[in-house]
């Protein structure tokens, strides 16, 4: 099967999966009622396959590499995959139920393998590098920025390193992906245990603890919430985090960076960890001053309950009291409750807005 016909075949195959289809909806909004979580992993697999077929077509192009015949098709090679993953990411951040957690965890190694295959494609990089080192006078500033980002993404993943170092990076990336998978499974198990114990989804934690009068229940919920995935035993993520951190440091040093913070900050606004820290220091200082002031005001309501004999005289203001009394303060000062916002952020709200 030629690359052209394979691409056409795969494009037709993806159209049967709503996650990958071109959405004929108002403003291109996702058709949420058609997007089934059970079909997401299949969409990821098909999206990755289509992306690799398009990359193959780029590499097999006999013409001299240009922005138009190399960079542009590369940018759009994963358009269906990006569409699916971004929408799923939004839904996942809104509600992490068991089905979505499972789909997310299952998709991680698929994405990891696809990224590794793409970023280690030396023939593809040779074409990108040829454009990067060629005449850029005809490119717009936006195109130059895009070209630099793409070139840097390959460089930062070691495509130009020795075979030995590339192999070690591949091992690090594979191990990191495996650890991320374990981390997610542990967190899912902890979230399920939290729901089983308190009858509350983790996503509803802040709303519930802010409106629970039973102080002992608030304490139990708070301690269970902050320790999710960090309890000694089979669901403990502490050793996993430590190992991930070590792998990130090793990866950064292989690529020539002083530390992992410099590696991750290079393409961000700050550019380096030192600049980022200098930027954050005055913000942190001001935030602490404001937080202490707000916390003092919140505590006045706690002290008032002690004076009214609603709490023991020796009661101490604890972390599990903060959200509860902050909610009371909002109600008292502004006649406002965070719960009032929820009606504007229901899943069906977007479809109602854009159909009106």
C-alpha positions in Angstrom: 0.0 0.0 0.0 1.5 3.4 -1.0 1.9 6.1 1.6 -0.8 8.2 -0.2 -3.4 5.4 -0.2 -2.4 4.3 3.3 -3.0 7.9 4.5 -6.4 8.1 2.7 -7.4 4.7 4.2 -6.4 5.7 7.7 -8.1 9.1 7.3 -11.3 7.3 6.4 -10.9 4.9 9.3 -10.6 7.8 11.8 -13.8 9.4 10.6 -15.8 6.6 12.2 -14.4 7.6 15.6 -16.2 10.8 16.8 -13.1 11.9 18.7 -11.2 12.2 15.4 -13.9 13.4 13.1 -14.3 16.9 11.7 -17.0 18.4 13.8 -19.8 20.1 11.9 -21.1 22.0 15.0 -21.7 25.7 15.9 -18.3 27.3 16.3 -16.6 23.9 15.9 -17.6 23.0 19.5 -17.0 19.4 20.5 -20.1 17.2 20.2 -19.9 16.1 23.8 -22.9 13.9 23.6 -21.2 11.8 20.9 -17.8 11.5 22.6 -17.7 8.2 24.5 -14.8 7.6 26.9 -14.8 3.9 25.7 -13.7 5.1 22.3 -11.0 7.4 23.4 -8.1 5.0 23.5 -9.0 3.7 20.0 -8.9 7.3 18.8 -5.4 7.7 20.2 -4.2 4.6 18.5 -5.7 5.6 15.1 -4.6 9.2 15.5 -1.0 8.1 16.2 -1.1 5.7 13.1 -2.3 8.5 10.9 0.3 10.9 12.2 3.1 8.4 11.4 1.8 7.8 7.9 1.9 11.6 7.3 5.4 11.8 8.7 6.5 9.0 6.4 5.2 11.0 3.4 7.2 14.0 4.5 10.4 11.9 4.8 9.8 10.3 1.4 9.4 13.6 -0.3 12.3 13.9 -2.8 12.0 17.7 -3.1 14.4 20.0 -1.3 13.1 20.6 2.3 11.2 23.9 2.7 8.9 25.3 5.3 5.9 24.5 3.1 6.7 20.9 2.2 8.2 19.9 5.6 7.2 22.1 8.5 3.6 22.8 7.5 2.7 19.1 6.9 4.5 18.2 10.1 2.5 20.7 12.1 -0.8 19.2 10.9 0.3 15.6 11.0 -1.3 15.1 14.4 -4.3 17.4 14.1 -6.9 14.7 14.8 -4.8 13.3 17.7 -4.4 16.8 19.2 -8.1 17.4 18.8 -9.0 14.3 20.7 -6.4 14.6 23.4 -7.2 18.3 24.2 -10.9 17.7 24.5 -10.4 14.6 26.6 -7.9 16.6 28.8 -10.6 19.2 29.4 -13.2 16.6 30.3 -10.7 14.8 32.5 -9.8 17.9 34.4 -13.5 18.6 35.1 -14.3 15.1 36.4 -11.9 12.3 37.1 -14.2 9.4 37.3 -12.9 5.8 37.2 -13.6 5.3 33.5 -11.7 8.5 32.5 -8.9 7.6 34.8 -8.5 4.2 33.2 -8.6 5.6 29.7 -6.0 8.3 30.5 -3.7 5.7 32.1 -4.1 3.3 29.1 -3.3 6.1 26.6 -0.1 7.2 28.3 2.2 4.5 26.9 0.6 4.9 23.4 1.5 8.6 23.4 4.9 7.9 24.8 5.7 5.3 22.1 4.5 7.7 19.4 6.5 10.6 20.7 9.6 8.4 21.0 9.2 7.2 17.4 8.7 10.7 16.1 11.4 12.4 18.0 14.0 9.8 17.1 13.2 9.9 13.4 16.6 11.1 12.1 15.4 11.5 8.5 12.6 13.8 9.6 15.0 15.8 11.7 17.4 16.1 8.8 14.7 17.8 6.7 13.7 20.0 9.6 17.3 20.9 10.3 17.8 21.8 6.6 15.0 24.3 6.8 16.3 25.6 10.1 19.8 26.2 8.7 18.6 27.4 5.3 17.4 30.8 4.1 14.7 32.1 6.3 14.4 35.5 4.8 11.0 34.6 3.2 9.4 33.5 6.4 7.2 35.6 8.6 8.2 36.1 12.3 5.4 33.7 13.3 6.8 31.0 10.9 10.3 31.6 12.3 9.0 31.1 15.8 7.2 27.9 14.8 10.3 26.6 13.0 12.5 27.3 16.1 10.1 25.5 18.4 10.0 22.4 16.3 13.7 22.3 15.8 14.3 22.8 19.5 11.8 20.0 20.4 14.0 17.5 18.4 17.3 18.9 19.7 16.0 18.8 23.3 15.1 15.2 22.9 18.6 14.2 21.9 18.1 13.4 18.2 21.6 14.7 17.5 23.3 12.8 20.3 25.4 9.6 20.0 23.6 6.3 19.6 24.6 5.3 23.2 23.1 8.5 24.7 20.0 8.3 22.5 19.4 4.8 23.7 19.8 5.9 27.4 17.3 8.7 26.8 14.9 6.2 25.2 15.2 4.0 28.4 14.7 7.1 30.6 11.6 8.1 28.7 10.2 4.6 28.7 10.8 4.2 32.4 9.3 7.7 33.1 6.2 6.7 31.2 6.0 3.4 33.2 6.3 5.3 36.5 3.7 7.9 35.4 1.4 5.0 34.7 2.0 3.5 38.2 1.5 6.9 39.7 -1.8 7.3 38.0 -3.0 3.9 39.1 -2.0 4.6 42.7 -3.8 7.9 42.6 -6.9 6.3 41.1 -7.0 3.6 43.8 -6.6 6.3 46.5 -9.4 8.4 44.9 -11.7 5.4 44.8 -10.8 4.7 48.5 -11.6 8.3 49.4 -15.0 8.1 47.7 -15.7 4.7 49.3 -14.9 6.1 52.8 -16.6 9.5 52.5 -19.2 9.0 49.8 -17.7 12.1 48.0 -15.9 12.3 44.6 -12.5 13.9 44.9 -13.6 16.6 42.5 -16.2 17.7 45.0 -13.9 17.8 48.0 -13.5 21.5 48.3 -17.2 22.2 48.0 -18.0 19.5 50.6 -15.4 20.4 53.2 -16.4 24.1 52.9 -20.0 23.2 53.9 -19.5 20.4 56.4 -20.5 21.4 59.9 -19.1 18.2 61.5 -15.5 19.2 62.4 -14.4 15.7 63.0 -15.5 14.7 59.5 -13.7 17.7 58.1 -10.5 16.6 59.8 -10.8 13.0 58.6 -11.6 14.2 55.0 -8.7 16.7 55.0 -6.2 14.1 56.2 -7.4 11.5 53.7 -7.4 14.0 50.8 -3.8 15.3 51.3 -2.4 11.8 51.8 -3.9 10.3 48.6 -1.3 8.2 46.9 1.2 8.8 49.8 0.3 6.1 52.3 2.9 3.4 53.0 1.9 0.3 51.1 1.0 -0.7 47.6 -0.5 2.7 46.6 2.5 4.8 47.9 3.7 7.3 45.3 6.6 8.7 47.3 9.3 6.3 45.9 7.8 6.8 42.4 8.2 10.6 42.6 11.7 10.2 43.9 12.6 7.9 41.0 11.0 10.2 38.4 12.9 13.2 39.8 16.2 11.2 39.5 15.4 10.3 35.9 14.6 13.9 35.0 17.9 15.1 36.4 19.8 12.4 34.5 18.0 13.3 31.3 18.8 17.0 31.7 22.5 16.3 32.2 22.7 14.0 29.2 21.2 16.9 27.1 23.7 19.4 28.6 21.7 21.2 31.2 22.8 21.9 34.7 19.6 20.6 36.2 16.0 19.5 35.2 14.6 22.9 36.1 16.8 24.6 33.5 15.7 22.0 30.9 12.0 22.5 31.5 12.2 26.3 31.8 14.3 26.8 28.6 11.3 27.2 26.3 9.1 29.0 28.8 8.9 32.8 29.4 11.6 32.8 32.1 14.2 30.8 30.0 16.0 29.4 33.1 15.4 28.3 36.7 17.3 31.3 38.1 15.2 33.8 36.2 12.0 32.0 37.2 13.0 32.0 40.9 13.9 35.8 40.8 10.4 36.4 39.2 8.6 34.3 41.9 10.4 35.6 45.0 8.6 39.0 45.3 5.3 37.3 44.3 5.7 34.7 47.0 6.6 37.4 49.6 3.5 39.5 48.7 1.3 36.4 48.6 2.4 35.3 52.1 1.6 38.7 53.5 -1.8 38.7 51.9 -2.5 35.1 53.0 -1.6 35.8 56.6 -4.0 38.8 56.5 -6.8 36.8 55.0 -6.2 33.9 57.4 -6.4 36.2 60.4 -9.7 37.5 59.2 -11.0 33.9 58.6 -9.9 32.9 62.1 -12.0 35.6 63.7 -15.1 33.5 62.8 -13.5 30.5 64.4 -12.8 32.5 67.6 -16.3 33.7 67.5 -17.6 30.1 67.5 -15.4 29.4 70.5 -16.8 32.4 72.4 -20.3 31.2 71.5 -19.5 27.8 73.0 -19.9 26.1 69.6 -16.4 24.8 69.9 -14.3 23.8 72.9 -12.5 26.6 74.7 -9.1 24.9 73.9 -9.9 24.3 70.2 -7.0 25.2 67.8 -7.5 26.6 64.4 -6.5 23.8 62.0 -6.1 23.4 58.2 -9.4 21.6 57.9 -11.2 24.7 59.3 -9.9 27.1 56.7 -12.2 26.4 53.8 -15.2 26.0 56.1 -14.8 29.4 57.7 -13.7 31.1 54.5 -17.0 30.0 53.0 -18.8 31.5 56.0 -16.8 34.7 55.6 -17.7 35.0 52.0 -21.4 34.5 52.8 -21.2 37.0 55.7 -19.3 39.8 53.8 -20.5 39.4 50.3 -23.6 37.2 50.5 -21.8 34.8 48.2 -21.3 31.1 48.1 -18.9 29.2 45.8 -21.8 26.7 45.2 -23.7 29.4 43.3 -21.1 29.3 40.5 -21.6 25.5 39.9 -24.9 26.0 38.0 -22.9 28.0 35.3 -20.4 25.2 34.8 -22.5 22.2 34.1 -21.5 20.0 31.1 -24.7 20.9 29.2 -24.2 24.7 29.7 -21.8 25.1 26.7 -24.2 23.4 24.3 -27.0 25.7 25.5 -24.9 28.8 25.1 -23.7 28.1 21.6 -27.1 26.9 20.4 -28.8 30.1 21.5 
